[in-house]
Amino acid sequence: MKILIQGGRVINPATNFDEVCDVAIAAGHIVAIKNIASDFVPNKTIKAKGCIVMPGLVDLAARLREPGYEHEGMLQSELNAAVAGGVTSLVCMPDTDPVLDEAGLIEMLKFRSERQQQSRVFPLGALTQGLKGETLTEMSGLFDAGCVGFSQAEVPLENTQVLQRALQYASTFGYTVWLRPQDAHLGKGVAASGALATRMGLSGVPVAAELIALHTIFELMKTVSGSRVHICRISSAAGVSLVRQAKKEGLQVSCDVSINSLHLIDTDIGYFDSRARLNPPLRQQTDRDALRKGLADGTIDALVSDHTPVDADSKTLPFANSEPGATGLELLLSLVLKWQNDKSANHVTLSQALATVTHQAAQVLTSAAQNKVTKSLSGLGELKLGGVADICVFDPNAHWLVNAEALYSQGKHTPFSGYELPGRVRTTLVAGQIVYEDKTRH
């Protein structure tokens, strides 16, 4: 099918291209940008005047809830949410039921997600069997089945020797280990340690829980030649400083931050609002400011939705007993724009802001996958001649109200409920096929 996207402001963060022009697509690939051949006859024309045409978003942290947690989310509902948010590629966690620790489970998830013909799904395999932190999984088999890396999800790895062996095994094959830094014993609270948590009587998670884990990871990386680690959802100012130092020392480390930590602080818990019950917990304003600075200066490589749909029964409980998590796929693009528009932000351009959910996120993914993704999906996260046509067209001047009715996700809970956010996705294409069109546009 031939498609012409006409008259939009085309932004490609990978090359700093920013110009009003047309984009031509054929056979699932981009065949022309700006200079469209006179004999190109499209089957469909997408009129994009007043809209921005950009690469499809790449989200490095999303839970699809299948298998095992279908009451909280299903592949169909969550992938519908992804394309409605302009997300064309996403990385999913291994903490399903059963845990993604066998090749057959990875293959089944890949098969079922591909049948949806929506966003591309890149699973992380479990680092240890059953995420129990005792026995390493057969990483090579999982990788061959379609994994792009290995993770403990939200389960801290208590045994340092197991972590060392995991890094050694992974480095032998060039795999990347994805870790959320949290000490198993200090990280059992429900809110960030501080005056607010004390006043509200909530058990706290100190910054030390993150720092101890980061120090351990980085010291082990120094002893394991060739080890690569992606730090998931950094949450503190001190943590950002450690990542910055690790990069300066030449360690092969990348890092992401969630939309929740980038915008919210502990006081957004309000009066025990369980929608703000999150992992990692919301920290203080100084932490949020440091996270924004780290994202702006490149210390933090990518912004992620940390999409974790939670059902109503698990959220309508006392704060400490409620299940952590929030929906985020449909909010990712809008919250990038909100950050870029914020006067207190670090003066990033629109192209720089969009890079954190396109080109830079794709670089983390392709590096983790040993170029497996690069070979099969040239141009992922960018608009490239001959590259795959994963594209998001959105109206930057349109605003939408975040509420349950506006969300495709089965999870309706988010601390941003009631916010009016900028940016409305009009069209999403995956491999040159239109997978989402905004039906509300007049």
matplotlib code that plots the C-alpha trace (Angstrom):
import matplotlib.pyplot as plt

x = [0.0, 1.2, 0.5, 1.3, 1.5, 0.9, 1.8, 2.9, 5.9, 8.3, 10.6, 13.3, 15.2, 18.0, 19.2, 17.7, 15.5, 12.6, 10.7, 7.2, 7.1, 5.5, 6.5, 5.9, 5.5, 5.4, 5.6, 6.0, 9.0, 9.7, 10.6, 10.8, 10.9, 10.3, 11.3, 8.4, 8.7, 6.1, 5.1, 4.3, 0.5, -0.7, -3.6, -4.3, -3.4, -3.1, -3.6, -1.3, -1.4, -0.9, 0.3, 3.7, 5.0, 7.5, 8.9, 6.7, 7.4, 9.6, 8.6, 11.2, 8.9, 5.3, 3.4, 0.8, -0.5, -0.6, -0.2, -1.7, -3.2, -5.9, -8.2, -5.9, -5.0, -5.0, -2.8, -5.6, -6.5, -3.0, -1.7, -4.8, -3.7, -0.2, -1.1, -3.6, -0.6, 1.6, 3.7, 4.8, 7.4, 7.5, 9.5, 7.6, 8.6, 9.0, 6.9, 3.9, 2.3, 4.0, 7.2, 8.9, 11.7, 11.2, 11.7, 8.2, 6.6, 8.5, 7.6, 3.9, 3.9, 5.7, 3.2, 0.1, 1.3, 2.2, -1.3, -2.7, -1.0, -0.5, 2.7, 5.8, 6.5, 10.0, 10.0, 12.6, 13.3, 13.6, 17.2, 16.6, 14.2, 10.8, 12.4, 13.4, 17.0, 18.6, 19.2, 20.0, 17.8, 19.0, 19.7, 20.9, 17.7, 15.5, 17.4, 17.0, 13.3, 13.0, 14.1, 16.0, 17.5, 17.1, 15.5, 14.3, 11.4, 10.5, 12.1, 15.4, 18.3, 19.5, 22.4, 25.3, 27.1, 24.1, 24.2, 27.9, 27.4, 24.5, 26.7, 29.5, 27.1, 25.4, 28.7, 30.0, 27.2, 26.9, 23.5, 22.2, 20.9, 18.0, 17.9, 15.7, 18.1, 16.5, 17.9, 15.8, 15.6, 15.5, 13.1, 10.0, 8.2, 5.3, 6.4, 9.6, 11.3, 10.9, 8.8, 5.6, 5.8, 6.5, 3.6, 1.3, 2.5, 3.6, 6.6, 9.4, 11.9, 15.1, 17.3, 19.9, 17.9, 18.6, 22.2, 23.3, 21.9, 23.6, 27.0, 26.7, 25.8, 28.6, 31.3, 30.4, 30.4, 34.0, 35.0, 33.2, 34.7, 32.2, 29.2, 26.2, 23.4, 20.3, 19.2, 15.4, 13.4, 16.0, 14.2, 16.7, 19.1, 21.9, 21.1, 21.4, 24.9, 26.0, 24.9, 26.6, 29.8, 29.6, 29.2, 32.3, 34.2, 33.4, 31.0, 28.5, 25.4, 22.2, 19.3, 15.6, 13.1, 9.4, 6.8, 5.6, 9.0, 9.6, 6.5, 5.3, 6.6, 5.7, 3.2, 1.1, 0.1, -2.4, -4.8, -3.6, -4.5, -3.7, -3.4, 0.0, 1.0, 3.9, 7.2, 9.6, 7.9, 7.5, 10.4, 11.0, 11.2, 15.0, 15.0, 12.5, 14.6, 17.7, 15.8, 14.7, 18.3, 19.6, 17.2, 18.0, 21.8, 21.7, 22.7, 19.3, 18.8, 15.1, 11.7, 9.3, 5.6, 6.2, 2.7, 1.3, -2.5, -4.1, -7.8, -10.2, -10.3, -6.6, -6.5, -9.6, -7.8, -6.0, -2.8, -0.4, -2.4, -3.2, -1.3, 1.4, 1.2, -0.5, -1.5, 0.9, 1.1, -1.5, 0.1, 3.8, 3.7, 1.6, 3.9, 7.0, 5.3, 4.3, 8.0, 9.3, 6.7, 7.4, 9.1, 11.1, 12.5, 16.1, 15.3, 15.2, 14.0, 11.0, 13.3, 15.5, 12.5, 11.0, 14.4, 14.0, 11.0, 12.2, 15.8, 17.5, 15.1, 15.6, 19.4, 19.1, 16.8, 19.0, 22.2, 20.5, 19.4, 22.9, 21.7, 19.0, 16.5, 18.7, 19.0, 15.3, 14.0, 16.3, 15.3, 13.5, 13.0, 13.7, 12.4, 15.0, 14.8, 14.4, 13.7, 10.6, 7.5, 6.6, 5.2, 3.1, 1.1, -0.1, -1.7, 0.5, -2.2, -4.9, -5.5, -7.3, -8.7, -7.3, -10.2, -11.3, -13.5, -10.5, -8.3, -8.2, -6.2, -8.0, -6.2, -8.0, -5.9, -3.3, -2.1, -2.7, -6.4, -8.1, -5.1, -5.6, -2.6, -1.2, -0.8, -3.4, -2.4, -4.3, -2.7, -0.3, 1.3, 3.3, 5.2, 3.3, -0.1, -2.5, -3.2, -4.9, -6.9, -8.5, -12.2, -13.0, -11.3, -13.8]
y = [0.0, 3.5, 6.3, 10.0, 12.1, 15.5, 19.0, 18.1, 19.4, 16.5, 16.1, 13.4, 13.8, 11.4, 13.9, 17.1, 17.4, 19.8, 21.0, 21.2, 18.6, 15.4, 11.8, 8.9, 5.3, 2.1, -1.5, -0.7, 1.6, 5.3, 5.9, 9.7, 12.7, 16.1, 15.3, 13.1, 11.6, 12.9, 9.3, 8.4, 7.7, 7.0, 4.7, 7.0, 10.5, 11.6, 15.4, 16.5, 20.3, 21.7, 18.4, 17.0, 13.9, 12.0, 8.5, 6.1, 6.2, 3.5, 2.7, 0.7, -0.2, -1.5, -4.3, -6.0, -8.2, -11.4, -14.2, -14.5, -11.0, -10.7, -9.1, -6.1, -6.0, -8.0, -7.9, -6.5, -3.7, -2.7, -2.7, -0.7, 1.8, 1.8, 2.8, 5.3, 6.9, 6.8, 4.0, 1.7, -0.4, -1.4, -3.5, -5.7, -7.0, -10.8, -10.7, -12.4, -15.6, -17.9, -15.9, -15.5, -17.8, -20.4, -20.1, -21.5, -18.7, -16.0, -17.5, -17.7, -14.0, -12.9, -15.0, -13.6, -10.0, -10.2, -11.5, -8.3, -6.4, -3.4, -2.2, -4.2, -6.1, -6.9, -9.1, -9.2, -12.6, -13.5, -13.2, -16.0, -18.9, -17.8, -14.4, -16.2, -14.9, -18.3, -20.0, -18.3, -18.9, -20.3, -16.9, -18.1, -20.0, -17.1, -14.7, -17.0, -17.1, -13.4, -11.7, -8.4, -8.6, -10.1, -8.6, -9.2, -6.7, -5.4, -8.3, -7.3, -9.7, -10.3, -12.6, -10.5, -13.6, -14.6, -11.0, -11.3, -14.7, -13.2, -10.3, -12.8, -15.1, -12.2, -10.5, -13.7, -13.5, -9.7, -9.6, -6.6, -7.0, -4.7, -3.9, -1.6, -0.5, -1.3, -3.0, -5.9, -5.0, -1.2, -1.1, -2.6, 0.6, 2.2, 5.9, 7.8, 8.3, 11.9, 14.3, 13.5, 9.7, 10.2, 12.6, 10.2, 7.1, 5.4, 3.1, 4.7, 3.7, 5.7, 6.9, 4.6, 1.7, 2.9, 4.0, 0.7, -1.2, 1.1, 0.9, -2.9, -3.0, -0.6, -2.3, -5.7, -4.2, -3.1, -6.7, -8.2, -7.2, -6.3, -6.2, -4.1, -2.9, -0.8, 1.0, 1.0, 3.9, 5.9, 8.0, 10.1, 13.0, 11.0, 8.1, 10.3, 11.5, 7.9, 7.0, 10.1, 9.1, 5.5, 6.8, 9.0, 6.0, 4.2, 1.6, 0.4, 1.6, 3.3, 4.6, 5.5, 7.5, 7.1, 9.8, 9.7, 10.5, 13.2, 15.1, 14.3, 14.5, 12.9, 15.6, 14.4, 11.5, 14.0, 12.5, 8.9, 8.8, 5.2, 6.3, 7.7, 4.4, 3.7, 1.8, 3.5, 5.8, 9.5, 11.4, 15.1, 18.1, 18.2, 14.6, 15.5, 18.5, 16.4, 13.8, 16.5, 17.8, 14.3, 13.6, 17.0, 16.5, 12.9, 11.2, 9.6, 8.0, 7.6, 8.5, 5.6, 5.2, 2.5, 1.3, -1.0, -1.4, -2.2, -3.2, -1.2, -3.8, -3.6, 0.2, 1.0, -0.1, 1.8, 3.4, 1.0, -2.1, -1.0, -2.4, -0.1, 0.9, 3.2, 3.3, 5.3, 4.2, 6.8, 9.5, 9.2, 11.6, 14.2, 14.2, 14.6, 17.7, 18.9, 18.5, 20.4, 23.2, 23.6, 26.9, 25.3, 22.6, 22.7, 24.5, 21.4, 21.8, 19.9, 17.6, 16.9, 16.1, 13.7, 12.0, 10.6, 8.5, 7.8, 7.7, 7.5, 4.8, 2.9, 3.1, 1.4, -1.3, -2.0, -2.1, -4.5, -6.8, -7.2, -5.5, -8.2, -5.3, -3.2, -5.9, -6.6, -3.1, -0.6, 3.0, 2.1, 5.3, 7.6, 8.7, 7.2, 6.7, 2.9, 2.5, 1.0, 3.2, 3.3, 6.8, 9.0, 12.0, 14.2, 17.6, 19.6, 22.3, 19.9, 19.1, 16.2, 15.5, 12.4, 10.3, 6.7, 7.3, 8.7, 5.6, 2.5, 0.7, -1.7, 0.0, 3.3, 4.5, 7.2, 10.0, 12.3, 11.8, 15.1, 16.7, 18.4, 17.4, 18.7, 16.7, 14.4, 11.5, 11.7, 8.7, 5.9, 3.7, 0.5, -1.0, 1.4, 0.2, 2.5, 1.0, 3.9, 6.9, 9.5, 9.3, 12.4, 14.8, 16.9]
z = [0.0, -0.9, 1.6, 1.4, 4.6, 3.3, 4.7, 8.2, 10.2, 9.9, 12.8, 12.9, 16.2, 15.0, 12.4, 13.7, 10.6, 11.2, 8.1, 6.7, 3.9, 2.7, 3.5, 1.0, 2.1, 0.1, 1.0, 4.7, 4.2, 3.8, 0.2, 0.2, 2.5, 1.1, -2.5, -3.6, -7.1, -9.6, -10.5, -6.8, -6.8, -3.2, -2.3, 0.6, 1.6, 5.2, 5.4, 8.2, 8.0, 11.5, 12.8, 13.6, 11.8, 13.8, 14.3, 16.3, 20.0, 21.5, 25.1, 27.1, 30.0, 29.6, 31.2, 29.0, 31.8, 29.7, 30.6, 34.0, 34.9, 32.2, 34.8, 34.8, 31.1, 27.9, 24.8, 22.7, 25.1, 26.0, 22.4, 21.4, 24.1, 22.7, 19.2, 20.5, 22.2, 19.1, 20.6, 17.9, 19.8, 23.4, 25.8, 28.2, 31.6, 32.4, 35.6, 34.2, 35.4, 34.5, 34.5, 31.1, 31.9, 29.2, 25.4, 24.7, 26.7, 24.9, 21.5, 22.5, 23.6, 20.4, 18.3, 20.0, 20.0, 16.3, 15.5, 17.0, 14.2, 16.4, 18.2, 18.0, 21.3, 22.5, 25.6, 28.4, 29.7, 33.3, 34.7, 37.2, 37.1, 38.4, 39.4, 42.6, 42.4, 42.8, 39.5, 36.2, 33.2, 29.9, 28.5, 25.1, 24.5, 25.6, 23.4, 20.4, 21.2, 20.9, 24.1, 23.9, 27.4, 30.9, 33.9, 37.5, 36.9, 40.3, 42.3, 43.8, 43.4, 47.0, 46.2, 44.9, 43.7, 41.5, 40.1, 39.4, 37.6, 35.6, 34.4, 33.6, 31.6, 29.8, 28.9, 27.3, 24.8, 24.7, 26.3, 28.3, 31.9, 32.8, 36.5, 38.6, 41.4, 44.8, 47.8, 48.8, 52.5, 52.4, 49.6, 51.2, 52.0, 50.2, 49.9, 49.7, 53.0, 54.2, 56.3, 54.3, 54.7, 58.5, 58.9, 57.0, 58.9, 55.7, 55.6, 53.8, 51.0, 51.6, 48.7, 50.1, 48.8, 45.3, 45.9, 47.5, 44.6, 42.1, 43.9, 43.8, 40.1, 39.1, 41.2, 39.8, 36.2, 36.8, 37.6, 34.6, 31.3, 28.7, 30.9, 29.9, 32.1, 31.6, 34.7, 34.8, 36.3, 38.2, 40.9, 42.9, 42.5, 44.0, 41.7, 38.7, 39.9, 40.2, 36.7, 35.4, 37.1, 35.8, 32.3, 32.7, 33.9, 30.7, 32.0, 29.4, 31.2, 30.0, 32.1, 31.9, 34.0, 34.3, 33.3, 36.9, 38.5, 35.9, 36.7, 40.2, 43.7, 47.1, 47.9, 44.9, 47.1, 48.5, 51.0, 50.6, 46.8, 45.8, 42.2, 43.3, 44.8, 42.5, 42.1, 42.4, 44.9, 44.1, 45.7, 46.6, 44.3, 44.4, 43.0, 40.3, 39.3, 39.1, 37.0, 34.5, 34.3, 33.8, 31.0, 29.4, 29.5, 28.3, 31.6, 31.4, 27.9, 27.7, 29.1, 29.7, 30.5, 33.1, 32.0, 34.7, 34.4, 37.7, 38.2, 40.4, 43.2, 43.7, 43.7, 45.8, 49.0, 51.7, 50.2, 51.8, 50.8, 47.2, 44.3, 42.9, 39.3, 36.8, 33.2, 31.0, 27.4, 26.2, 28.3, 27.2, 24.3, 26.0, 29.1, 26.9, 25.5, 29.0, 30.1, 27.1, 27.5, 31.2, 31.9, 34.7, 32.3, 31.1, 27.9, 25.7, 22.1, 20.9, 18.8, 21.9, 23.9, 21.3, 21.0, 24.5, 23.3, 19.8, 18.6, 22.1, 23.3, 20.1, 20.6, 24.0, 22.5, 19.5, 21.6, 24.1, 21.3, 19.7, 16.5, 16.0, 15.9, 13.7, 11.1, 10.9, 11.5, 9.9, 11.0, 14.2, 16.2, 13.3, 9.9, 7.5, 3.7, 3.2, 6.9, 8.5, 8.3, 12.0, 12.3, 14.7, 13.5, 16.2, 16.7, 19.2, 19.7, 20.6, 24.3, 25.9, 29.4, 31.1, 32.4, 32.3, 29.2, 27.3, 27.8, 25.7, 28.4, 30.6, 33.5, 34.2, 37.1, 36.8, 39.1, 36.1, 36.1, 35.7, 33.9, 30.6, 28.5, 25.2, 22.1, 20.5, 18.3, 15.0, 13.1, 14.0, 11.4, 12.0, 9.0, 6.7, 7.9, 9.6, 13.0, 14.7, 13.5, 15.8, 15.2, 17.2, 14.8, 12.8]

ax = plt.figure().add_subplot(projection="3d")
ax.plot(x, y, z, "-o")
ax.set_aspect("equal")
plt.show()
